[in-house]
Amino acid sequence: MADSDLDEAYARLIGTGPERDGWLSNHAPMAVEVLAARGFGGAVHRWIDGYADRLDERPRGIAPIRPEEWRDPLGDPVRTGDWLDFFAHATATAPWRDVLVTWWPRLLPGIAAGATHGVIRVGHAVRALRARETPGRVAELGQGLAYWAARWQPLAPAGSGPYRASDPRSALDAVPLVLDQRFGIRSRLAQLAAMPSWPATAGAIPTVPGAGPDAGPASGSGTGAGPGVAAASGAGRDSGASRGSGTVAGSGSGTAAGSGAGSGADVAAGSGVASDVRPGPGVAEPSAVAEAVAAIVDAAVARHVTHGHRNPVMLVHAATAPTAVLRVLPVLPAGLHRASLAAAWAATAAVTAAYSAPTPRPAPDGTYSAAETLDRALATGDPHAIKFADAAVDAYGRTGDPRLLTASVTATADIG
């Protein structure tokens, strides 16, 4: 990784806000991390120059958030400046891994916050920190966590139906599509709660290999049993909703009820879904969970080539959100892995329901190298094309399936 290029980029971006125009995500920190990680460090500053007109100033805070009062401002974008201040202090006064482990189970039920850009930004920051720990990268992790907290908002859980663990592509093909496709992501994801077929066909992640007989399904059924995770709603075309404006029926107030740091479990208020982080006999082997998340990513990448033509930009998040979870797993304790797997599936299923085309198109012919795939994405300058190519190259590295690179090249052309 081009360490100096990335750290210089983070220094340029530290004074920018996580959104622009009130709700569009700031993609610069995520895109430059990909460029640096993939050997394009020399293009980082040029890319920021081209994106500069889409950067807003960092919002100011209203009132400090006290650690014991974190539930009240959770999911309130008006408090974005306060959350930025809160996590700037947290990451400056405690090891970044400790901050992440404390806040991951609190934020995980709201994984779709900011159209999943909250978790995606955190995933890129963690990859950068795993490569090299610097003050700028620690600060970027704090900004990603702050964005996620400000846009956190739950919605209908994914259900407890028959998710086919051995065939995630078939599971995605079975996900029902929202009926009203006229508006943005808040409107689309809010419809899931009213869809009778959603709980049965979206399903939930079952016990993964190595979890043992006591684990039970990682269900988002709303029973509170096991480490279920509710999917979350966002707002607008590319980000999260104002607090209370898009909460679906049965999802509660949009705040999280839970205990303090290190408590072992946090619960999304009103959703009835607990993120159980206590290790026990049902904890799966980390490698098994990572393989299950990776399979979801691989399926979402492959499916984009046949179902991404209706909205190629938004459907990429079905792959980039679980990719972020996959990159964070190595620094999480095993007790958080199953909840992370359930959240990754919930996000992928929800984005698929919201933006997948109803009928597939034929997959195009063509064989591409990983280098060509990345070059084509970079040539567009589009951050979604760049991040999707990043995820697709990882998927290709795991599977050796050239169709995954074709999916990225096709998405790049569609987006461009």
FENUR-V922268 format. One record per residue. N is the residue number from 1. SS is DSSP state (H for helix, E for strand, - for the rest). PHI is phi in radians with two decimals (999 if undefined). OMEGA is omega as a letter, one per 30 degrees, with the letter a starting at -180 (NA if undefined). Layout:
# FENUR-V922268
N_SS_PHI_OMEGA, N_SS_PHI_OMEGA
This chain:
# FENUR-V922268
1_-_999_l, 2_-_-1.34_a, 3_H_-1.03_a, 4_H_-1.14_l, 5_H_-1.08_a, 6_H_-1.18_a, 7_H_-1.15_l, 8_H_-1.13_l, 9_H_-1.13_l, 10_H_-1.07_l, 11_H_-1.13_l, 12_H_-1.19_a, 13_H_-1.69_a, 14_-_-1.07_a, 15_-_-1.60_l, 16_E_-1.68_l, 17_-_-1.48_a, 18_-_-1.32_a, 19_E_-2.45_l, 20_E_-2.43_a, 21_-_0.93_l, 22_-_1.54_a, 23_-_-2.74_l, 24_E_-1.41_a, 25_E_-1.25_l, 26_-_-1.45_a, 27_-_-1.55_a, 28_H_-1.02_a, 29_H_-1.06_a, 30_H_-1.31_a, 31_H_-1.13_a, 32_H_-1.19_l, 33_H_-1.14_l, 34_H_-1.11_a, 35_H_-1.02_a, 36_H_-1.17_a, 37_H_-1.16_a, 38_-_-1.71_l, 39_-_1.57_l, 40_-_-1.90_a, 41_H_-0.99_a, 42_H_-1.16_l, 43_H_-1.68_a, 44_H_-1.05_a, 45_H_-1.20_l, 46_H_-1.12_l, 47_H_-1.14_l, 48_H_-1.08_l, 49_H_-0.99_a, 50_H_-1.29_a, 51_H_-1.75_a, 52_H_-1.01_a, 53_H_-1.27_l, 54_H_-1.88_l, 55_-_-1.92_l, 56_-_-1.90_l, 57_E_-1.22_l, 58_-_-1.05_a, 59_-_-1.21_l, 60_-_-1.45_l, 61_-_-1.40_l, 62_-_-1.81_l, 63_-_-2.72_a, 64_-_-1.04_l, 65_-_-1.63_l, 66_-_-1.43_a, 67_H_-0.94_a, 68_H_-1.40_a, 69_H_-1.99_a, 70_H_-1.17_a, 71_H_-1.19_a, 72_H_-1.08_a, 73_H_-1.48_a, 74_-_-1.12_a, 75_-_1.45_a, 76_-_-1.89_a, 77_H_-1.16_l, 78_H_-1.11_a, 79_H_-1.67_a, 80_H_-0.97_l, 81_H_-1.06_l, 82_H_-1.17_l, 83_H_-1.16_l, 84_H_-1.09_l, 85_H_-1.13_a, 86_H_-1.05_a, 87_H_-1.37_l, 88_H_-1.08_l, 89_H_-1.21_a, 90_H_-1.07_a, 91_H_-1.34_l, 92_H_-1.49_a, 93_H_-2.04_l, 94_-_-2.52_l, 95_-_-1.01_a, 96_H_-1.07_l, 97_H_-1.14_l, 98_H_-1.14_l, 99_H_-1.10_a, 100_H_-1.08_a, 101_H_-1.15_l, 102_H_-1.17_a, 103_H_-1.63_a, 104_H_-0.97_a, 105_H_-1.21_l, 106_H_-1.27_a, 107_H_-1.57_a, 108_H_-0.99_l, 109_-_-1.06_l, 110_-_-1.79_a, 111_-_-1.11_a, 112_-_-1.51_l, 113_-_-0.98_a, 114_-_1.10_a, 115_-_0.95_a, 116_-_1.28_a, 117_H_-1.24_l, 118_H_-1.08_a, 119_H_-1.19_l, 120_H_-1.12_l, 121_H_-1.11_l, 122_H_-1.12_l, 123_H_-1.07_l, 124_H_-1.16_l, 125_H_-1.11_a, 126_H_-1.17_l, 127_H_-1.06_l, 128_H_-1.10_a, 129_H_-1.22_l, 130_H_-1.18_l, 131_H_-1.35_a, 132_-_-2.89_a, 133_-_-1.62_l, 134_-_-2.35_l, 135_H_-1.01_a, 136_H_-1.13_a, 137_H_-1.28_l, 138_H_-1.09_l, 139_H_-1.10_l, 140_H_-1.14_l, 141_H_-1.04_l, 142_H_-1.05_l, 143_H_-1.20_l, 144_H_-1.13_l, 145_H_-1.12_l, 146_H_-1.13_l, 147_H_-1.10_l, 148_H_-1.06_a, 149_H_-1.14_a, 150_H_-1.19_a, 151_H_-1.83_a, 152_-_-1.02_l, 153_-_-2.87_a, 154_E_-1.50_l, 155_E_-2.54_a, 156_E_-1.00_l, 157_E_-1.15_a, 158_-_-1.25_l, 159_E_1.78_a, 160_-_-2.29_a, 161_-_-1.40_a, 162_E_-1.46_l, 163_-_-1.26_a, 164_-_-1.57_a, 165_-_-1.03_a, 166_-_-1.43_a, 167_-_-2.51_a, 168_H_-1.11_l, 169_H_-1.12_l, 170_H_-1.11_l, 171_H_-1.09_l, 172_H_-1.19_l, 173_H_-1.10_a, 174_H_-1.51_a, 175_-_-1.16_l, 176_-_-1.29_l, 177_-_-1.63_l, 178_-_-1.16_a, 179_-_-1.37_a, 180_-_-1.70_a, 181_-_-1.79_a, 182_-_-1.39_a, 183_-_-2.06_a, 184_-_-1.41_a, 185_H_-1.15_l, 186_H_-1.05_l, 187_H_-1.12_a, 188_H_-1.20_a, 189_H_-1.24_l, 190_H_-1.14_a, 191_H_-1.30_a, 192_H_-1.07_a, 193_H_-1.11_a, 194_H_-1.66_a, 195_-_-1.61_a, 196_-_-1.01_a, 197_-_-1.43_a, 198_H_-1.09_a, 199_H_-1.05_a, 200_H_-1.33_a, 201_H_-1.62_l, 202_H_-1.22_l, 203_-_1.21_a, 204_E_-2.52_l, 205_E_-1.24_l, 206_-_-1.42_l, 207_-_-1.01_l, 208_-_-1.62_l, 209_-_-0.96_l, 210_-_1.62_a, 211_-_-1.38_l, 212_-_1.54_a, 213_-_-1.24_a, 214_-_-1.58_a, 215_-_-1.25_a, 216_-_1.25_l, 217_-_-1.28_l, 218_E_-1.42_a, 219_-_-1.56_l, 220_E_-1.81_a, 221_-_-1.37_l, 222_-_1.55_a, 223_-_-1.53_a, 224_-_1.47_l, 225_-_-1.56_l, 226_-_1.35_a, 227_-_-1.48_l, 228_-_-1.24_l, 229_-_-2.34_l, 230_E_-1.35_l, 231_E_-1.16_a, 232_E_-2.27_a, 233_-_-1.77_l, 234_-_-2.15_l, 235_E_-2.65_l, 236_-_1.20_a, 237_-_-1.29_a, 238_-_-2.48_a, 239_E_-2.83_a, 240_-_-1.69_a, 241_-_-1.68_l, 242_-_-1.14_a, 243_-_-1.03_l, 244_-_1.47_a, 245_-_-1.46_a, 246_-_-2.31_a, 247_-_-1.24_a, 248_-_-1.51_a, 249_-_-1.04_l, 250_-_1.51_a, 251_-_-1.67_l, 252_-_1.49_a, 253_-_-1.54_a, 254_-_1.58_l, 255_-_-1.92_a, 256_E_-1.87_l, 257_E_-1.76_a, 258_E_-2.94_a, 259_-_-1.75_a, 260_-_-1.32_a, 261_-_-1.02_l, 262_-_1.28_a, 263_-_-1.31_a, 264_-_1.81_l, 265_E_-2.75_l, 266_E_-2.15_a, 267_E_-2.21_l, 268_E_-1.35_a, 269_-_-1.08_l, 270_-_1.43_a, 271_-_-1.46_a, 272_-_1.22_a, 273_E_-2.08_a, 274_E_-1.75_l, 275_E_-1.70_a, 276_E_-1.36_a, 277_-_-1.93_a, 278_-_-1.43_l, 279_-_-1.20_l, 280_-_-2.99_a, 281_-_-1.16_a, 282_-_-1.62_a, 283_-_-1.25_a, 284_-_-1.38_l, 285_-_-1.10_a, 286_H_-0.94_a, 287_H_-1.13_l, 288_H_-1.19_l, 289_H_-1.15_l, 290_H_-1.05_l, 291_H_-1.11_l, 292_H_-1.19_l, 293_H_-1.14_l, 294_H_-1.05_l, 295_H_-1.13_l, 296_H_-1.13_l, 297_H_-1.03_a, 298_H_-1.03_l, 299_H_-1.15_a, 300_H_-1.18_l, 301_H_-1.11_a, 302_H_-1.09_a, 303_H_-1.28_a, 304_H_-1.06_a, 305_H_-1.15_a, 306_H_-1.74_a, 307_H_-2.24_a, 308_-_-1.65_a, 309_-_-1.29_l, 310_-_-1.25_l, 311_-_-2.58_a, 312_H_-1.11_a, 313_H_-1.19_a, 314_H_-1.26_a, 315_H_-1.22_l, 316_-_-1.05_a, 317_H_-1.21_l, 318_H_-1.11_l, 319_H_-1.79_a, 320_H_-1.30_l, 321_H_-1.19_l, 322_H_-1.16_l, 323_H_-1.05_l, 324_H_-1.08_l, 325_H_-1.06_a, 326_H_-1.04_a, 327_H_-1.33_l, 328_H_-1.54_a, 329_H_-0.85_a, 330_-_-1.09_a, 331_-_-1.80_l, 332_-_-1.75_l, 333_-_-1.16_a, 334_H_-1.03_a, 335_H_-1.15_l, 336_H_-1.73_a, 337_H_-1.27_a, 338_H_-1.16_l, 339_H_-1.12_l, 340_H_-1.17_l, 341_H_-1.08_l, 342_H_-1.09_l, 343_H_-1.17_l, 344_H_-1.06_l, 345_H_-1.14_a, 346_H_-1.01_a, 347_H_-1.14_a, 348_H_-1.11_l, 349_H_-1.11_a, 350_H_-1.15_l, 351_H_-1.15_l, 352_H_-1.06_l, 353_H_-1.09_a, 354_H_-1.45_a, 355_H_-2.32_l, 356_-_-1.25_l, 357_-_-1.20_a, 358_-_-1.23_l, 359_-_-2.22_a, 360_-_-1.34_l, 361_-_-1.95_l, 362_-_-1.10_l, 363_-_-1.27_a, 364_-_-1.28_l, 365_-_-1.41_l, 366_-_2.31_l, 367_-_-2.20_a, 368_-_-2.31_l, 369_-_-1.54_l, 370_H_-1.07_a, 371_H_-1.12_l, 372_H_-1.15_l, 373_H_-1.04_l, 374_H_-1.20_l, 375_H_-1.04_a, 376_H_-1.13_l, 377_H_-1.13_a, 378_H_-1.09_a, 379_H_-1.10_l, 380_H_-1.31_a, 381_-_1.32_a, 382_-_-1.39_a, 383_H_-1.16_l, 384_H_-1.21_l, 385_H_-1.08_a, 386_H_-1.14_a, 387_H_-1.23_l, 388_H_-1.20_l, 389_H_-1.07_l, 390_H_-1.03_l, 391_H_-1.17_a, 392_H_-1.18_l, 393_H_-1.14_l, 394_H_-1.05_a, 395_H_-1.08_l, 396_H_-1.09_l, 397_H_-1.09_l, 398_H_-1.36_a, 399_H_-1.89_a, 400_-_1.26_a, 401_-_-1.49_a, 402_H_-1.16_l, 403_H_-1.14_l, 404_H_-1.23_l, 405_H_-1.24_l, 406_H_-1.07_l, 407_H_-1.05_l, 408_H_-1.18_l, 409_H_-1.06_l, 410_H_-1.15_l, 411_H_-1.10_l, 412_H_-1.03_l, 413_H_-1.13_l, 414_H_-1.13_a, 415_H_-1.21_a, 416_-_-1.13_NA
